[in-house]
Amino acid sequence: MRIALGSDHAGFRYKERLRAYLRSRGHAVTDFGTHSEEPVDYPLFVRPVARSVSLGRHDRGLVVGGSGNGEAMAANRFPRVRCAVCWDRRSAVLARRHNDANMLALGQRLLDWDTARAVTRAWLETPFEGGRHRRRIAALDAPVSGPVGRFRRGSRGRRGSRPGRGARPAR
């Protein structure tokens, strides 16, 4: 499998270990950096990974930061990228099985090494289940049309409340 790899300074140590782990399992790994623990801005290293996955140059992408949250947010701005922050084996299995996550974000500050490796292994080995989940993935990849945040008639929840506008005045 072709895997793109990247991190910021807070994920550098695990990125280095993951690169060796992935190669030992026979994967072709491209390291997009960073290359030290010197402070950097994570989007500079996550975007090239996500772009490569989005364009089909790599099958999967793995990014590591302090928590993994910012990395996932940056990656998910690219078309066809489904980056999941995972914290245990089960979250990784579900991200692959139900969401066809083609990118994984890990938090070095939140996971011990054995957990990070187990999460990565589960994410690599779990197939996408397909079925009803294909429709949902297609909806994720479809362009958003119309005003964002609009609700269909009848989906407002409590009578009289309108999201973002407060309650309707009494008549």
NULOSE-160686 format. One record per atom (N, C-alpha, C, O, CB): residue number from 1; residue in one letter; x, y, z. Coordinates in steps of 0.1 Angstrom, whole numbers, plus 2048, in hexadecimal, padded with zeros to 3 digits. Glycine has a CB too. Layout:
<recs>
  paba  donu   c1   c2   c3
   NUM     A    X    Y    Z
...
</recs>
This chain:
<recs>
  paba  donu   c1   c2   c3
     1     M  808  7F4  800
     1     M  800  800  800
     1     M  809  80C  800
     1     M  813  80D  807
     1     M  7F6  800  80C
     2     R  805  817  7F9
     2     R  80C  823  7F8
     2     R  807  82D  803
     2     R  7FB  830  803
     2     R  80B  82A  7EA
     3     I  80F  830  80D
     3     I  80B  838  818
     3     I  813  845  819
     3     I  81F  845  819
     3     I  80C  830  825
     4     A  80B  850  81A
     4     A  811  85D  81C
     4     A  811  860  82B
     4     A  808  85D  832
     4     A  809  869  814
     5     L  81C  866  830
     5     L  81E  868  83E
     5     L  822  876  841
     5     L  82B  87B  839
     5     L  828  85D  843
     6     G  81D  87C  84B
     6     G  821  889  84F
     6     G  81E  88C  85E
     6     G  816  885  864
     6     G  81A  894  846
     7     S  825  896  863
     7     S  822  89A  871
     7     S  827  8A9  873
     7     S  82E  8AF  86A
     7     S  829  891  87B
     8     D  823  8AE  87E
     8     D  829  8BB  883
     8     D  833  8B7  88D
     8     D  836  8AB  88F
     8     D  81E  8C5  888
     9     H  839  8C1  894
     9     H  843  8BE  89E
     9     H  83E  8B5  8A9
     9     H  845  8AD  8AF
     9     H  848  8CB  8A3
    10     A  831  8B7  8AD
    10     A  82B  8B0  8B8
    10     A  829  8A1  8B5
    10     A  827  899  8BE
    10     A  81E  8B6  8BD
    11     G  829  89D  8A9
    11     G  827  88F  8A5
    11     G  834  889  89E
    11     G  833  87E  89A
    11     G  81C  88E  89B
    12     F  83F  891  89E
    12     F  84B  88C  897
    12     F  850  87F  89C
    12     F  853  876  893
    12     F  855  897  899
    13     R  851  87D  8A9
    13     R  857  870  8AE
    13     R  84F  864  8A9
    13     R  854  85A  8A5
    13     R  858  870  8BD
    14     Y  841  865  8AA
    14     Y  839  859  8A6
    14     Y  839  858  896
    14     Y  839  84D  891
    14     Y  82A  85B  8AA
    15     K  83A  863  88F
    15     K  83B  862  881
    15     K  847  85A  87D
    15     K  847  852  874
    15     K  83B  870  87A
    16     E  852  85D  883
    16     E  85F  856  880
    16     E  85D  847  883
    16     E  861  83E  87B
    16     E  86A  85B  888
    17     R  857  844  88E
    17     R  855  835  892
    17     R  84B  82F  888
    17     R  84D  823  885
    17     R  850  834  8A0
    18     L  841  836  885
    18     L  836  831  87C
    18     L  83C  82E  86E
    18     L  839  824  867
    18     L  82A  83A  87B
    19     R  845  837  869
    19     R  84B  835  85C
    19     R  853  828  85C
    19     R  851  820  852
    19     R  855  841  859
    20     A  85A  825  866
    20     A  862  818  867
    20     A  858  80C  868
    20     A  85A  802  862
    20     A  86B  818  873
    21     Y  84E  80E  870
    21     Y  844  803  872
    21     Y  83D  800  865
    21     Y  83C  7F4  861
    21     Y  839  807  87D
    22     L  839  80A  85E
    22     L  832  808  851
    22     L  83B  802  846
    22     L  836  7F8  83F
    22     L  82C  815  84B
    23     R  847  806  846
    23     R  850  800  83C
    23     R  853  7F2  840
    23     R  855  7E9  837
    23     R  85D  808  83C
    24     S  854  7EF  84D
    24     S  857  7E1  851
    24     S  84B  7D8  84D
    24     S  84D  7CB  84C
    24     S  859  7E0  860
    25     R  840  7DD  84B
    25     R  834  7D5  847
    25     R  832  7D5  838
    25     R  828  7D1  833
    25     R  827  7DB  84E
    26     G  83C  7DB  830
    26     G  83C  7DA  822
    26     G  835  7E5  81B
    26     G  833  7E4  80F
    26     G  835  7CE  81E
    27     H  831  7F0  822
    27     H  82B  7FB  81B
    27     H  835  805  815
    27     H  840  806  81A
    27     H  822  803  825
    28     A  831  80B  80A
    28     A  839  816  804
    28     A  835  823  80B
    28     A  82A  827  809
    28     A  837  816  7F4
    29     V  83E  829  812
    29     V  83B  835  81A
    29     V  842  841  814
    29     V  84E  840  811
    29     V  840  832  829
    30     T  83B  84C  813
    30     T  841  859  80F
    30     T  83F  862  81B
    30     T  834  864  820
    30     T  83A  85F  802
    31     D  84A  867  820
    31     D  84A  870  82C
    31     D  84A  87E  827
    31     D  854  883  821
    31     D  856  86D  835
    32     F  83F  885  82B
    32     F  83E  893  827
    32     F  843  89D  832
    32     F  841  8A9  831
    32     F  82F  896  824
    33     G  849  897  83C
    33     G  84E  8A0  847
    33     G  844  8A2  852
    33     G  839  89C  852
    33     G  853  8AD  842
    34     T  848  8A9  85C
    34     T  854  8B1  85E
    34     T  860  8A7  862
    34     T  85E  89B  863
    34     T  851  8BB  86A
    35     H  86B  8AD  863
    35     H  877  8A5  864
    35     H  87F  8A8  871
    35     H  88B  8A4  873
    35     H  880  8A7  859
    36     S  878  8AE  87B
    36     S  87E  8B1  888
    36     S  873  8B4  892
    36     S  867  8B5  88E
    36     S  889  8BC  887
    37     E  877  8B7  89E
    37     E  86D  8BB  8A8
    37     E  86D  8CB  8AA
    37     E  867  8D0  8B3
    37     E  871  8B5  8B6
    38     E  873  8D1  8A0
    38     E  872  8E0  8A0
    38     E  864  8E4  89D
    38     E  85D  8DE  894
    38     E  87C  8E6  895
    39     P  85E  8EE  8A4
    39     P  850  8F2  8A2
    39     P  84D  8F6  894
    39     P  854  8FE  88E
    39     P  84D  8FD  8AB
    40     V  842  8F0  88E
    40     V  83D  8F3  881
    40     V  82E  8F4  881
    40     V  828  8F1  88B
    40     V  842  8E8  877
    41     D  828  8F9  877
    41     D  81A  8FA  875
    41     D  815  8ED  86E
    41     D  819  8EB  863
    41     D  815  907  86E
    42     Y  80C  8E5  874
    42     Y  808  8D8  86F
    42     Y  802  8D9  861
    42     Y  804  8CF  859
    42     Y  7FE  8D2  878
    43     P  7FB  8E3  85D
    43     P  7F5  8E3  84F
    43     P  800  8E2  844
    43     P  7FD  8DC  83A
    43     P  7ED  8EF  84D
    44     L  80C  8E7  847
    44     L  816  8E6  83D
    44     L  81A  8D8  83A
    44     L  820  8D5  82F
    44     L  822  8EE  841
    45     F  818  8CE  843
    45     F  81C  8C1  842
    45     F  810  8B7  840
    45     F  812  8AC  83A
    45     F  824  8BC  84E
    46     V  805  8BB  844
    46     V  7F9  8B3  842
    46     V  7F3  8B5  834
    46     V  7EF  8AB  82E
    46     V  7EE  8B7  84C
    47     R  7F3  8C1  82F
    47     R  7ED  8C3  822
    47     R  7F4  8BB  817
    47     R  7EC  8B5  80E
    47     R  7EF  8D2  81E
    48     P  801  8BA  816
    48     P  807  8B2  80B
    48     P  802  8A3  80C
    48     P  801  89C  802
    48     P  816  8B3  80C
    49     V  801  89E  819
    49     V  7FC  890  81A
    49     V  7EE  88F  815
    49     V  7EB  886  80D
    49     V  7FD  88C  829
    50     A  7E5  898  81A
    50     A  7D7  897  815
    50     A  7D6  899  806
    50     A  7CE  893  800
    50     A  7CF  8A2  81D
    51     R  7DD  8A3  801
    51     R  7DD  8A5  7F2
    51     R  7E0  898  7EB
    51     R  7DA  895  7E1
    51     R  7E6  8B1  7EE
    52     S  7EB  892  7EF
    52     S  7EF  886  7E8
    52     S  7E5  87A  7E9
    52     S  7E3  873  7DF
    52     S  7FC  881  7EF
    53     V  7DE  879  7F4
    53     V  7D3  86F  7F6
    53     V  7C8  873  7ED
    53     V  7C2  86B  7E6
    53     V  7CF  86E  805
    54     S  7C4  880  7ED
    54     S  7B9  885  7E5
    54     S  7BB  883  7D7
    54     S  7B1  880  7CF
    54     S  7B7  894  7E8
    55     L  7C7  884  7D2
    55     L  7CA  882  7C4
    55     L  7CD  874  7C0
    55     L  7CE  871  7B4
    55     L  7D6  88B  7C0
    56     G  7CD  86B  7CA
    56     G  7CF  85D  7C7
    56     G  7DD  859  7C5
    56     G  7E0  84D  7C1
    56     G  7C8  859  7BA
    57     R  7E6  861  7C9
    57     R  7F5  85E  7C8
    57     R  7F9  854  7D3
    57     R  802  84C  7D1
    57     R  7FD  86B  7C9
    58     H  7F1  855  7DE
    58     H  7F3  84C  7E9
    58     H  7E6  846  7ED
    58     H  7DC  84C  7EC
    58     H  7FA  853  7F6
    59     D  7E6  839  7F1
    59     D  7DA  832  7F5
    59     D  7D5  837  802
    59     D  7C8  838  804
    59     D  7DD  823  7F6
    60     R  7DE  83A  80C
    60     R  7DA  83E  819
    60     R  7E4  849  81E
    60     R  7EF  84B  818
    60     R  7DA  832  823
    61     G  7DF  851  828
    61     G  7E7  85B  82E
    61     G  7E7  85A  83D
    61     G  7DC  857  843
    61     G  7E3  869  829
    62     L  7F2  85C  844
    62     L  7F2  85B  852
    62     L  7F9  868  857
    62     L  805  86B  853
    62     L  7FA  84E  857
    63     V  7F3  86F  860
    63     V  7F8  87C  865
    63     V  7F8  87B  875
    63     V  7EF  876  87B
    63     V  7F0  888  860
    64     V  803  881  87B
    64     V  804  881  889
    64     V  807  88F  88E
    64     V  80F  896  889
    64     V  810  877  88D
    65     G  7FF  892  899
    65     G  802  89F  89F
    65     G  801  89D  8AE
    65     G  802  892  8B3
    65     G  7F7  8AA  89B
    66     G  7FE  8A8  8B5
    66     G  7FD  8A7  8C4
    66     G  7F0  8A0  8C8
    66     G  7F1  896  8D0
    66     G  7FD  8B5  8CA
    67     S  7E5  8A4  8C2
    67     S  7D8  89D  8C4
    67     S  7D3  896  8B8
    67     S  7CB  88C  8B9
    67     S  7CE  8A7  8C9
    68     G  7D7  89A  8AC
    68     G  7D2  894  8A0
    68     G  7C6  89C  89A
    68     G  7C2  89B  88F
    68     G  7CE  886  8A1
    69     N  7C0  8A5  8A3
    69     N  7B4  8AC  89F
    69     N  7B6  8B6  894
    69     N  7AF  8B6  889
    69     N  7AE  8B3  8AA
    70     G  7C0  8BF  895
    70     G  7C3  8C9  88B
    70     G  7C7  8C2  87E
    70     G  7C4  8C7  873
    70     G  7CE  8D2  890
    71     E  7CF  8B7  87F
    71     E  7D3  8B0  873
    71     E  7C7  8AB  86B
    71     E  7C7  8AC  85F
    71     E  7DC  8A5  877
    72     A  7BD  8A5  872
    72     A  7B1  8A0  86C
    72     A  7A9  8AB  865
    72     A  7A4  8A9  85A
    72     A  7A9  898  876
    73     M  7A8  8B6  86C
    73     M  7A1  8C1  867
    73     M  7A7  8C7  85A
    73     M  7A0  8CA  850
    73     M  7A0  8CD  871
    74     A  7B4  8C8  85A
    74     A  7BC  8CC  84E
    74     A  7BA  8C2  843
    74     A  7B8  8C6  837
    74     A  7CA  8CE  851
    75     A  7BB  8B5  845
    75     A  7BA  8AB  83B
    75     A  7AC  8AA  835
    75     A  7AB  8A8  829
    75     A  7BE  89D  841
    76     N  7A2  8AB  83D
    76     N  794  8AA  838
    76     N  78F  8B5  830
    76     N  784  8B4  82B
    76     N  78B  8A8  844
    77     R  797  8BF  82D
    77     R  794  8CA  824
    77     R  796  8C5  815
    77     R  792  8CC  80C
    77     R  79C  8D6  827
    78     F  79D  8BA  813
    78     F  7A0  8B6  806
    78     F  795  8AC  801
    78     F  790  8A4  809
    78     F  7AD  8AF  805
    79     P  791  8AD  7F4
    79     P  787  8A3  7EF
    79     P  78C  895  7F0
    79     P  798  892  7EE
    79     P  785  8A7  7E0
    80     R  782  88C  7F3
    80     R  785  87E  7F3
    80     R  78D  87A  7FF
    80     R  791  86E  800
    80     R  78B  879  7E7
    81     V  791  883  808
    81     V  799  87F  814
    81     V  78F  87D  81F
    81     V  786  886  822
    81     V  7A3  88A  817
    82     R  790  872  826
    82     R  788  86F  832
    82     R  792  86C  83D
    82     R  796  860  83F
    82     R  77E  864  830
    83     C  796  876  845
    83     C  7A0  874  84F
    83     C  799  873  85D
    83     C  791  87C  860
    83     C  7AA  880  84F
    84     A  79D  868  864
    84     A  797  866  871
    84     A  7A1  867  87C
    84     A  7AC  862  87A
    84     A  790  858  871
    85     V  79E  86E  887
    85     V  7A6  86E  893
    85     V  7A2  861  89A
    85     V  797  85F  89E
    85     V  7A4  87B  89B
    86     C  7AC  859  89D
    86     C  7A9  84C  8A4
    86     C  7B1  84B  8B1
    86     C  7BD  850  8B1
    86     C  7AB  840  89B
    87     W  7AC  846  8BB
    87     W  7B2  845  8C8
    87     W  7B3  837  8CE
    87     W  7BA  835  8D8
    87     W  7AB  84E  8D2
    88     D  7AD  82D  8C7
    88     D  7AE  820  8CB
    88     D  7AB  817  8BF
    88     D  7A7  81C  8B5
    88     D  7A4  81C  8D7
    89     R  7AD  80A  8C1
    89     R  7AB  800  8B6
    89     R  79D  801  8B1
    89     R  79B  801  8A4
    89     R  7AF  7F2  8BB
    90     R  793  801  8B9
    90     R  785  801  8B5
    90     R  782  80E  8AD
    90     R  77B  80C  8A3
    90     R  77C  801  8C1
    91     S  787  819  8B0
    91     S  784  825  8A9
    91     S  78A  824  89B
    91     S  784  829  891
    91     S  789  832  8B0
    92     A  796  81E  89A
    92     A  79C  81C  88C
    92     A  794  812  884
    92     A  793  814  878
    92     A  7AA  817  88E
    93     V  790  807  88A
    93     V  788  7FD  883
    93     V  77B  803  87D
    93     V  778  801  872
    93     V  785  7F1  88C
    94     L  774  80B  885
    94     L  768  811  881
    94     L  76A  81C  876
    94     L  762  81D  86D
    94     L  760  817  88D
    95     A  775  823  878
    95     A  778  82D  86E
    95     A  77B  827  860
    95     A  777  82D  856
    95     A  785  835  872
    96     R  781  81C  860
    96     R  783  815  853
    96     R  776  80E  84E
    96     R  772  80F  843
    96     R  78E  80B  854
    97     R  770  806  857
    97     R  765  7FD  854
    97     R  759  806  84F
    97     R  753  802  845
    97     R  761  7F5  85F
    98     H  756  810  856
    98     H  74A  818  853
    98     H  74C  825  84B
    98     H  743  829  844
    98     H  743  81B  860
    99     N  758  82B  84D
    99     N  75B  838  846
    99     N  765  837  83B
    99     N  768  842  835
    99     N  75F  841  851
   100     D  76B  82C  839
   100     D  775  82A  82F
   100     D  780  835  830
   100     D  784  83B  827
   100     D  76F  82B  821
   101     A  784  837  83D
   101     A  78E  841  840
   101     A  79B  83E  838
   101     A  7A1  834  83B
   101     A  791  842  84F
   102     N  79F  847  830
   102     N  7AB  845  828
   102     N  7B7  84D  82E
   102     N  7C2  84C  829
   102     N  7A9  849  819
   103     M  7B4  854  839
   103     M  7BF  85B  840
   103     M  7BC  859  84F
   103     M  7B1  858  854
   103     M  7C0  86A  83D
   104     L  7C7  858  856
   104     L  7C6  856  865
   104     L  7CE  861  86B
   104     L  7D9  864  867
   104     L  7CC  848  869
   105     A  7C8  867  876
   105     A  7CF  871  87E
   105     A  7D1  86C  88C
   105     A  7C8  867  892
   105     A  7C7  87F  87E
   106     L  7DD  86D  891
   106     L  7E0  868  89E
   106     L  7E6  874  8A7
   106     L  7EC  87D  8A1
   106     L  7EB  85D  89E
   107     G  7E4  873  8B4
   107     G  7E9  87D  8BD
   107     G  7F4  877  8C6
   107     G  7F1  86F  8CE
   107     G  7DE  882  8C6
   108     Q  800  87B  8C3
   108     Q  80C  876  8CB
   108     Q  80B  879  8DA
   108     Q  80F  872  8E2
   108     Q  819  87C  8C5
   109     R  805  885  8DD
   109     R  803  889  8EB
   109     R  7F8  881  8F2
   109     R  7F8  881  8FE
   109     R  800  898  8EC
   110     L  7F0  87A  8EB
   110     L  7E5  873  8F1
   110     L  7E6  864  8F1
   110     L  7DE  85D  8F8
   110     L  7D8  877  8EA
   111     L  7EF  85F  8E9
   111     L  7F0  850  8E7
   111     L  7FE  84B  8EB
   111     L  808  852  8E7
   111     L  7EC  84C  8D9
   112     D  7FE  840  8F2
   112     D  80C  83A  8F4
   112     D  80F  833  8E6
   112     D  806  830  8DE
   112     D  80C  830  900
   113     W  81C  82F  8E5
   113     W  821  82A  8D8
   113     W  819  81D  8D4
   113     W  816  81B  8C9
   113     W  82F  827  8D9
   114     D  817  814  8DE
   114     D  811  807  8DB
   114     D  803  809  8D6
   114     D  7FE  802  8CD
   114     D  811  7FE  8E7
   115     T  7FC  813  8DB
   115     T  7EE  816  8D7
   115     T  7EF  81C  8C9
   115     T  7E7  818  8C0
   115     T  7E7  81F  8E0
   116     A  7F8  825  8C6
   116     A  7F9  82B  8B9
   116     A  7FC  821  8AE
   116     A  7F6  821  8A4
   116     A  804  836  8B9
   117     R  804  817  8B1
   117     R  808  80D  8A8
   117     R  7FC  803  8A6
   117     R  7F9  7FF  89A
   117     R  814  804  8AD
   118     A  7F4  800  8B1
   118     A  7E9  7F7  8AF
   118     A  7DD  7FE  8A7
   118     A  7D7  7F8  89F
   118     A  7E3  7F3  8BD
   119     V  7DC  80B  8A9
   119     V  7D2  813  8A2
   119     V  7D5  813  893
   119     V  7CD  810  88B
   119     V  7D0  821  8A7
   120     T  7E2  815  890
   120     T  7E7  815  882
   120     T  7E5  808  87C
   120     T  7E0  807  870
   120     T  7F6  81A  882
   121     R  7E8  7FD  883
   121     R  7E7  7F0  87D
   121     R  7D8  7ED  87A
   121     R  7D5  7E8  870
   121     R  7EC  7E5  887
   122     A  7CF  7F0  884
   122     A  7C1  7EE  881
   122     A  7BC  7F6  875
   122     A  7B4  7F0  86D
   122     A  7B9  7F2  88E
   123     W  7C0  802  874
   123     W  7BC  80B  869
   123     W  7C1  805  85C
   123     W  7BA  806  852
   123     W  7C1  819  86B
   124     L  7CD  800  85C
   124     L  7D2  7FA  84F
   124     L  7CC  7ED  84B
   124     L  7C9  7EA  83F
   124     L  7E1  7F7  851
   125     E  7C8  7E5  855
   125     E  7C3  7D7  852
   125     E  7B4  7D6  851
   125     E  7AF  7CC  84C
   125     E  7C7  7CE  85D
   126     T  7AD  7E0  855
   126     T  79E  7DF  854
   126     T  799  7E4  847
   126     T  79C  7EE  842
   126     T  798  7E8  85F
   127     P  791  7DB  840
   127     P  78B  7DF  833
   127     P  77F  7E8  835
   127     P  778  7E7  840
   127     P  788  7D2  82B
   128     F  77B  7EF  82B
   128     F  76F  7F6  82A
   128     F  763  7ED  828
   128     F  764  7E4  820
   128     F  76F  801  81F
   129     E  759  7EE  830
   129     E  74D  7E5  830
   129     E  745  7E7  824
   129     E  73E  7DD  81F
   129     E  745  7E6  83D
   130     G  744  7F3  81E
   130     G  73B  7F6  813
   130     G  72D  7F6  817
   130     G  729  7FB  821
   130     G  73E  7EB  808
   131     G  724  7F0  80E
   131     G  716  7EF  811
   131     G  710  7FD  813
   131     G  712  806  80C
   131     G  713  7E7  81D
   132     R  708  7FF  81E
   132     R  701  80B  821
   132     R  70B  817  823
   132     R  707  822  822
   132     R  6F8  80A  82D
   133     H  717  813  826
   133     H  721  81E  829
   133     H  726  825  81C
   133     H  72B  830  81D
   133     H  72D  818  831
   134     R  725  81E  811
   134     R  729  824  804
   134     R  721  830  801
   134     R  727  83B  7FD
   134     R  727  81A  7F9
   135     R  714  830  804
   135     R  70B  83B  801
   135     R  710  847  80A
   135     R  710  853  805
   135     R  6FD  838  804
   136     R  714  844  816
   136     R  718  84F  81F
   136     R  725  855  81B
   136     R  727  861  81C
   136     R  719  84A  82E
   137     I  72E  84D  816
   137     I  73B  852  812
   137     I  739  85A  805
   137     I  73F  865  804
   137     I  745  846  80F
   138     A  730  856  7FD
   138     A  72D  85E  7F1
   138     A  727  86C  7F5
   138     A  72A  876  7EE
   138     A  723  857  7E8
   139     A  71F  86C  7FF
   139     A  719  879  804
   139     A  724  882  809
   139     A  724  88E  808
   139     A  70E  876  80E
   140     L  72E  87C  810
   140     L  739  884  815
   140     L  741  88A  80A
   140     L  746  895  80B
   140     L  742  87B  81E
   141     D  743  882  7FF
   141     D  74B  887  7F4
   141     D  744  890  7EA
   141     D  74A  896  7E2
   141     D  751  87B  7ED
   142     A  737  891  7EC
   142     A  72F  899  7E3
   142     A  731  8A8  7E6
   142     A  732  8AB  7F2
   142     A  720  895  7E3
   143     P  730  8B1  7DC
   143     P  731  8BF  7DF
   143     P  725  8C4  7E7
   143     P  71A  8BF  7E6
   143     P  733  8C7  7D2
   144     V  728  8CD  7F0
   144     V  71D  8D3  7F8
   144     V  716  8DD  7EF
   144     V  71C  8E5  7E9
   144     V  722  8D9  805
   145     S  709  8DC  7EF
   145     S  701  8E5  7E7
   145     S  6F7  8ED  7F0
   145     S  6F2  8E7  7FA
   145     S  6FA  8DE  7DB
   146     G  6F4  8F9  7EC
   146     G  6EB  901  7F4
   146     G  6F2  907  800
   146     G  6FD  903  803
   146     G  6DF  8F9  7F8
   147     P  6EA  90F  807
   147     P  6F0  915  813
   147     P  6F3  90B  81E
   147     P  6EB  902  821
   147     P  6E6  91F  819
   148     V  6FF  90B  823
   148     V  703  902  82E
   148     V  6FB  905  83B
   148     V  6F9  911  83E
   148     V  712  903  831
   149     G  6F6  8FB  841
   149     G  6EF  8FD  84E
   149     G  6E0  8FE  84C
   149     G  6D9  900  856
   149     G  6F4  90A  854
   150     R  6DB  8FE  840
   150     R  6CC  8FE  83D
   150     R  6C6  8F1  841
   150     R  6CC  8E6  83F
   150     R  6C9  902  82F
   151     F  6BB  8F2  847
   151     F  6B4  8E6  84B
   151     F  6A7  8E4  843
   151     F  6A1  8EE  83F
   151     F  6B0  8E6  85A
   152     R  6A4  8D8  840
   152     R  697  8D5  838
   152     R  68C  8D8  841
   152     R  68C  8D7  84D
   152     R  697  8C7  833
   153     R  681  8DC  83B
   153     R  674  8DE  843
   153     R  671  8D2  84B
   153     R  672  8C7  846
   153     R  669  8E2  839
   154     G  66E  8D4  858
   154     G  66A  8CA  861
   154     G  676  8C4  868
   154     G  674  8BA  870
   154     G  664  8BF  859
   155     S  682  8C9  866
   155     S  68E  8C3  86D
   155     S  694  8CD  877
   155     S  6A0  8CC  87A
   155     S  698  8BF  862
   156     R  68C  8D6  87C
   156     R  691  8E0  885
   156     R  691  8DC  893
   156     R  696  8E4  89C
   156     R  689  8ED  883
   157     G  68D  8D1  897
   157     G  68D  8CD  8A5
   157     G  681  8D3  8AC
   157     G  676  8D1  8A7
   157     G  69A  8D2  8AB
   158     R  683  8DA  8B7
   158     R  678  8DF  8BF
   158     R  670  8E9  8B6
   158     R  676  8F1  8AF
   158     R  67D  8E6  8CB
   159     R  663  8EA  8B8
   159     R  65B  8F3  8B1
   159     R  65F  901  8B5
   159     R  660  905  8C0
   159     R  64C  8F1  8B4
   160     G  661  909  8AA
   160     G  664  917  8AD
   160     G  673  91A  8AE
   160     G  676  926  8AE
   160     G  65E  91C  8BA
   161     S  67B  910  8AE
   161     S  68A  914  8AF
   161     S  690  913  8A1
   161     S  68C  909  899
   161     S  691  90A  8B9
   162     R  698  91C  89E
   162     R  69F  91C  891
   162     R  6AE  91D  893
   162     R  6B2  927  899
   162     R  69A  927  888
   163     P  6B5  913  88F
   163     P  6C4  914  892
   163     P  6CA  921  88D
   163     P  6C8  925  882
   163     P  6CA  908  88B
   164     G  6D2  927  896
   164     G  6D9  933  892
   164     G  6D1  940  892
   164     G  6D6  94A  890
   164     G  6DF  931  885
   165     R  6C4  93F  895
   165     R  6BC  94B  894
   165     R  6B3  94D  8A1
   165     R  6AC  957  8A2
   165     R  6B2  94A  889
   166     G  6B5  944  8AA
   166     G  6AD  945  8B7
   166     G  69F  941  8B4
   166     G  69B  93C  8A9
   166     G  6AD  953  8BC
   167     A  696  942  8BE
   167     A  688  93D  8BD
   167     A  680  947  8B5
   167     A  683  953  8B5
   167     A  682  93C  8CC
   168     R  676  942  8AF
   168     R  66C  94B  8A8
   168     R  665  953  8B1
   168     R  661  94F  8BC
   168     R  663  943  89F
   169     P  661  960  8AE
   169     P  659  968  8B6
   169     P  64B  962  8B7
   169     P  646  95C  8AD
   169     P  658  976  8B1
   170     A  644  963  8C2
   170     A  637  95E  8C4
   170     A  62E  965  8BA
   170     A  62F  971  8B8
   170     A  632  95F  8D2
   171     R  623  95E  8B5
   171     R  61A  965  8AC
   171     R  60D  967  8B3
   171     R  604  96D  8AD
   171     R  618  95D  89F
</recs>
